[in-house]
Amino acid sequence: MPASEDLPYVLVDVFTDTPFGGNPLAVFTTAEGLSDGEMQAIARELNLSETTFVFPPPAGQEGHTVRIFTPRAELPFAGHPTIGTALVLHASHGGAHLVLHEKIGPVPVRILAAEGAPRAVLTSPRIPERIADAPPADLLARLLGLGPGEVLGGAVAPACCSAGVPFTFIPVRDRAALARARLDGALWQTALADGPAPHIYVLTMEDWRAGTALCARMFAPAMGIAEDPATGVAAVALAAFLAGLRDLAQGANRFAIRQGEDMGRPSRVELTVDVSGGRIAGVHVGGGAVRIGGGALSRAALARRAG
């Protein structure tokens, strides 16, 4: 692309069917020629939780290369950028099966368009796993500004899980406790920032043993995200957390995640955990997206940026 041309982008809200709900995403559909520093500068300028940049696929392969940036860092894999980018590409190129080549590897995405607005379902390139024990429940309660007993322990205890991006999963007593949670940034810095799972996923369920619906919030100061309204990569890692609480059934186990409600951006994330022989065999995350606008970023302004 000539240096004089502006960079077009599409703005979508992901994991929702309602404008101004879900998680916003900017998709730069023709990013050839951009450097890593330029992509990071653009993501910092737009200040969305993530911004994606689309390139041609690796030589000899099909699909699209996708780079994902938060305002502070590049991510190897993320859910709402994958879902949103896939639906933007589907709108312009069509196709029921896409492959997005992300830093973590190829991510297959199916487009479901039989009824209503299209939805996208990604298959995680990595099986999630528990990676570490979490800090004590009483410390996590103080981290969230909650009282004694509001962070659960025992059979339903916090844990650190990852499918490429590590999260500390913190189960809380009820929906009211989830709504009151406020992250203590100073305590996070000293207790979790340098730990194995610095990103915080707080969740609650009415029935931890058999329920399929849950509510969640996600805080990621390490990514420059105060709170995220919908987090697909955390949903993938959640599969490992849930498998640690109960015996998942053979076949497909489906869960519905509500997130973003306490931010005024309600989101719905669909999680399917495939189980074979008592082990997680695959994880799929799905949802919709709504196009709310677009524009172009000035290449001339980008070239004049400081730093």
C-alpha positions as CSV (number, residue, x, y, z in Angstrom):
1,M,0.0,0.0,0.0
2,P,1.5,3.4,-0.9
3,A,2.5,5.6,2.0
4,S,0.1,8.3,0.9
5,E,-3.0,6.0,1.4
6,D,-4.9,6.0,4.6
7,L,-5.5,2.7,6.5
8,P,-9.2,1.6,6.5
9,Y,-10.7,-0.1,9.5
10,V,-14.1,-1.5,10.5
11,L,-15.5,-1.1,14.0
12,V,-17.6,-3.9,15.4
13,D,-19.1,-4.8,18.8
14,V,-18.4,-8.5,19.5
15,F,-20.2,-11.1,21.5
16,T,-23.5,-9.2,21.2
17,D,-26.3,-8.7,18.7
18,T,-27.0,-5.1,20.0
19,P,-25.0,-2.0,19.0
20,F,-23.0,-0.6,21.8
21,G,-23.0,-3.8,23.7
22,G,-20.4,-6.5,23.8
23,N,-16.7,-5.8,23.3
24,P,-15.6,-3.2,20.7
25,L,-12.9,-4.1,18.2
26,A,-11.2,-2.2,15.4
27,V,-10.2,-4.4,12.4
28,F,-7.6,-3.0,10.0
29,T,-8.4,-5.1,6.9
30,T,-5.3,-4.2,4.8
31,A,-2.3,-3.8,7.1
32,E,0.5,-4.7,4.7
33,G,3.6,-2.6,5.4
34,L,2.9,-1.8,9.0
35,S,5.7,-2.4,11.5
36,D,5.2,-3.8,15.0
37,G,5.8,-0.4,16.5
38,E,3.2,1.2,14.2
39,M,0.6,-1.4,15.0
40,Q,1.2,-0.9,18.8
41,A,0.9,2.9,18.3
42,I,-2.4,2.5,16.5
43,A,-3.8,0.2,19.2
44,R,-2.6,2.6,21.9
45,E,-4.3,5.5,20.1
46,L,-7.6,3.8,19.6
47,N,-7.4,2.5,23.2
48,L,-9.8,-0.4,22.7
49,S,-9.2,-3.6,24.6
50,E,-7.9,-5.1,21.3
51,T,-7.2,-4.0,17.7
52,T,-6.5,-6.5,14.9
53,F,-4.4,-6.1,11.7
54,V,-5.1,-8.4,8.8
55,F,-2.3,-9.6,6.4
56,P,-2.0,-12.2,3.7
57,P,-1.6,-15.8,5.0
58,P,1.9,-17.4,5.3
59,A,3.4,-18.5,2.0
60,G,1.6,-21.6,0.5
61,Q,-1.3,-21.5,3.0
62,E,-4.9,-20.3,3.0
63,G,-6.7,-17.9,5.2
64,H,-5.4,-14.6,6.7
65,T,-2.6,-13.7,9.1
66,V,-4.0,-11.7,12.1
67,R,-2.0,-9.7,14.6
68,I,-3.8,-8.8,17.9
69,F,-2.7,-5.8,20.0
70,T,-4.0,-4.4,23.3
71,P,-3.1,-0.8,24.1
72,R,0.0,-2.1,25.8
73,A,1.1,-5.4,24.2
74,E,0.6,-8.0,21.4
75,L,-1.4,-11.1,22.3
76,P,-0.7,-14.6,20.8
77,F,-4.4,-15.4,20.8
78,A,-7.6,-13.8,21.9
79,G,-11.3,-14.7,21.5
80,H,-13.2,-11.5,20.7
81,P,-10.6,-10.3,18.2
82,T,-10.8,-13.7,16.4
83,I,-14.6,-13.8,16.4
84,G,-14.9,-10.2,15.3
85,T,-12.2,-10.3,12.7
86,A,-13.7,-13.5,11.2
87,L,-17.1,-12.0,10.9
88,V,-15.6,-8.8,9.3
89,L,-13.8,-11.0,6.8
90,H,-16.9,-13.1,6.1
91,A,-18.9,-10.0,5.4
92,S,-16.4,-8.9,2.7
93,H,-15.1,-12.3,1.4
94,G,-17.8,-14.8,2.3
95,G,-16.9,-18.4,3.2
96,A,-18.1,-20.7,5.9
97,H,-14.7,-21.8,7.1
98,L,-11.8,-19.5,7.8
99,V,-8.3,-20.0,9.1
100,L,-6.8,-17.1,11.0
101,H,-3.0,-17.4,11.4
102,E,-2.3,-15.9,14.8
103,K,0.9,-15.9,16.9
104,I,-0.3,-19.0,18.7
105,G,-0.8,-20.8,15.4
106,P,-3.7,-21.4,12.9
107,V,-7.1,-20.8,14.5
108,P,-10.0,-22.5,12.6
109,V,-13.3,-20.5,12.6
110,R,-16.7,-21.7,11.4
111,I,-19.3,-19.2,10.3
112,L,-22.9,-20.2,11.1
113,A,-25.3,-18.2,9.0
114,A,-28.4,-20.4,8.6
115,E,-30.7,-18.3,10.7
116,G,-30.5,-14.6,11.4
117,A,-27.2,-12.7,11.7
118,P,-24.0,-14.8,11.1
119,R,-22.2,-16.1,14.2
120,A,-18.6,-17.3,14.4
121,V,-17.2,-20.3,16.4
122,L,-13.5,-20.6,16.9
123,T,-11.7,-23.8,17.8
124,S,-8.9,-23.2,20.3
125,P,-5.5,-24.2,18.9
126,R,-4.5,-25.2,22.4
127,I,-6.1,-27.4,25.0
128,P,-6.4,-25.3,28.2
129,E,-4.7,-26.5,31.4
130,R,-4.4,-25.7,35.0
131,I,-0.9,-24.1,35.4
132,A,-0.6,-23.1,39.1
133,D,-2.3,-22.8,42.4
134,A,-3.9,-19.4,43.0
135,P,-3.1,-17.1,45.9
136,P,-5.1,-17.7,49.1
137,A,-8.8,-16.9,49.0
138,D,-8.5,-14.2,51.8
139,L,-5.9,-12.3,49.8
140,L,-8.0,-12.5,46.6
141,A,-11.0,-11.2,48.6
142,R,-8.9,-8.2,49.7
143,L,-7.8,-7.8,46.1
144,L,-11.4,-7.4,45.0
145,G,-12.6,-5.4,48.0
146,L,-14.8,-8.3,49.2
147,G,-15.5,-9.6,52.6
148,P,-14.5,-12.9,54.3
149,G,-16.2,-15.9,52.7
150,E,-17.2,-14.0,49.5
151,V,-14.3,-15.6,47.6
152,L,-15.0,-19.3,47.7
153,G,-12.5,-22.0,48.7
154,G,-12.5,-25.7,49.4
155,A,-14.1,-27.8,46.6
156,V,-14.7,-24.6,44.6
157,A,-11.4,-22.8,44.9
158,P,-9.5,-20.2,42.9
159,A,-7.0,-21.6,40.3
160,C,-4.7,-20.4,37.5
161,C,-5.5,-21.8,34.0
162,S,-4.3,-20.9,30.5
163,A,-4.8,-21.7,26.9
164,G,-2.0,-19.4,25.8
165,V,-3.0,-16.4,28.0
166,P,-2.9,-17.1,31.8
167,F,-5.8,-16.1,34.1
168,T,-6.4,-16.4,37.8
169,F,-10.0,-17.7,38.1
170,I,-11.7,-16.4,41.3
171,P,-15.1,-17.9,42.1
172,V,-17.3,-15.7,44.3
173,R,-20.3,-16.4,46.4
174,D,-23.1,-14.7,44.4
175,R,-24.0,-12.2,41.7
176,A,-24.1,-9.4,44.3
177,A,-20.5,-10.1,45.3
178,L,-19.5,-10.1,41.6
179,A,-21.1,-6.7,41.1
180,R,-19.3,-5.2,44.1
181,A,-15.8,-6.4,43.0
182,R,-13.3,-3.6,42.6
183,L,-9.7,-4.4,41.8
184,D,-7.1,-3.0,44.2
185,G,-4.4,-2.0,41.8
186,A,-1.7,-1.6,44.4
187,L,-2.3,-5.1,45.9
188,W,-2.5,-6.6,42.3
189,Q,0.9,-5.0,41.6
190,T,2.6,-6.6,44.6
191,A,0.7,-9.9,44.7
192,L,-0.1,-10.9,41.2
193,A,1.5,-8.7,38.6
194,D,4.7,-10.9,38.4
195,G,2.9,-14.2,39.1
196,P,2.0,-17.0,36.7
197,A,-1.5,-15.6,35.9
198,P,-1.7,-11.8,36.3
199,H,-5.1,-11.5,34.5
200,I,-8.1,-11.7,36.8
201,Y,-11.3,-13.5,35.9
202,V,-14.0,-13.4,38.6
203,L,-17.1,-15.6,38.2
204,T,-20.2,-16.9,39.9
205,M,-22.6,-19.7,39.2
206,E,-25.8,-20.7,41.0
207,D,-24.9,-24.4,40.7
208,W,-21.2,-25.1,40.5
209,R,-21.7,-28.9,40.1
210,A,-24.2,-29.0,37.3
211,G,-25.0,-25.5,36.1
212,T,-24.4,-24.3,32.6
213,A,-24.8,-20.6,33.0
214,L,-22.4,-18.2,34.7
215,C,-21.6,-14.5,35.1
216,A,-18.1,-13.1,35.0
217,R,-15.9,-10.0,35.0
218,M,-12.3,-9.7,33.8
219,F,-9.6,-7.3,34.9
220,A,-6.3,-7.1,33.0
221,P,-4.1,-4.1,34.1
222,A,-1.1,-5.9,32.6
223,M,-2.7,-5.5,29.2
224,G,-3.7,-2.0,29.8
225,I,-7.4,-3.1,30.2
226,A,-9.1,-1.9,33.4
227,E,-12.0,-4.2,32.7
228,D,-13.0,-6.2,29.7
229,P,-16.7,-6.6,28.7
230,A,-16.2,-10.0,26.9
231,T,-13.1,-12.2,27.0
232,G,-13.1,-15.2,24.6
233,V,-9.6,-16.5,25.5
234,A,-10.6,-16.5,29.1
235,A,-13.6,-18.6,28.2
236,V,-11.3,-21.1,26.6
237,A,-9.1,-21.3,29.8
238,L,-12.3,-21.5,31.8
239,A,-12.9,-25.0,30.4
240,A,-9.9,-26.2,32.4
241,F,-11.2,-24.5,35.6
242,L,-14.6,-26.1,35.2
243,A,-13.1,-29.5,34.5
244,G,-11.3,-29.2,37.8
245,L,-14.6,-28.7,39.6
246,R,-16.7,-31.5,38.2
247,D,-16.6,-34.5,35.8
248,L,-17.7,-33.1,32.5
249,A,-19.9,-35.5,30.4
250,Q,-18.6,-37.4,27.4
251,G,-19.2,-35.4,24.3
252,A,-20.2,-31.7,24.0
253,N,-20.6,-29.7,27.2
254,R,-22.2,-26.3,26.6
255,F,-22.0,-23.2,28.8
256,A,-23.4,-19.6,28.5
257,I,-21.3,-16.8,29.9
258,R,-22.7,-13.4,30.7
259,Q,-20.0,-10.7,31.0
260,G,-19.9,-6.9,30.8
261,E,-23.2,-6.2,32.5
262,D,-21.6,-4.2,35.3
263,M,-19.9,-2.0,32.7
264,G,-23.1,-1.3,30.8
265,R,-21.9,-3.5,27.9
266,P,-23.7,-6.8,28.2
267,S,-22.1,-9.7,26.4
268,R,-22.9,-13.3,25.8
269,V,-20.1,-15.8,25.1
270,E,-20.9,-19.4,24.1
271,L,-18.5,-22.1,25.3
272,T,-18.5,-25.7,24.2
273,V,-16.1,-28.2,25.8
274,D,-15.6,-31.5,24.0
275,V,-14.7,-34.4,26.3
276,S,-13.4,-37.8,25.2
277,G,-12.2,-40.5,27.6
278,G,-12.6,-38.2,30.6
279,R,-10.3,-35.5,29.1
280,I,-10.8,-32.2,27.3
281,A,-10.5,-33.0,23.6
282,G,-11.5,-29.6,22.2
283,V,-12.8,-26.2,23.2
284,H,-14.9,-23.9,21.0
285,V,-16.0,-20.3,21.7
286,G,-18.7,-18.6,19.7
287,G,-20.7,-15.4,19.4
288,G,-22.0,-12.7,17.1
289,A,-20.9,-9.2,16.2
290,V,-22.5,-6.0,15.1
291,R,-20.9,-3.5,12.7
292,I,-21.2,0.0,14.1
293,G,-19.0,2.0,11.8
294,G,-15.6,2.4,10.3
295,G,-13.1,4.9,9.0
296,A,-9.5,5.4,8.0
297,L,-6.4,6.2,10.0
298,S,-4.0,8.7,8.4
299,R,-0.7,7.1,7.3
300,A,0.8,10.6,7.3
301,A,-0.1,11.1,10.9
302,L,1.3,7.7,11.8
303,A,4.6,8.6,10.1
304,R,4.8,11.8,12.2
305,R,4.1,10.1,15.5
306,A,6.6,10.7,18.3
307,G,8.7,7.7,19.4
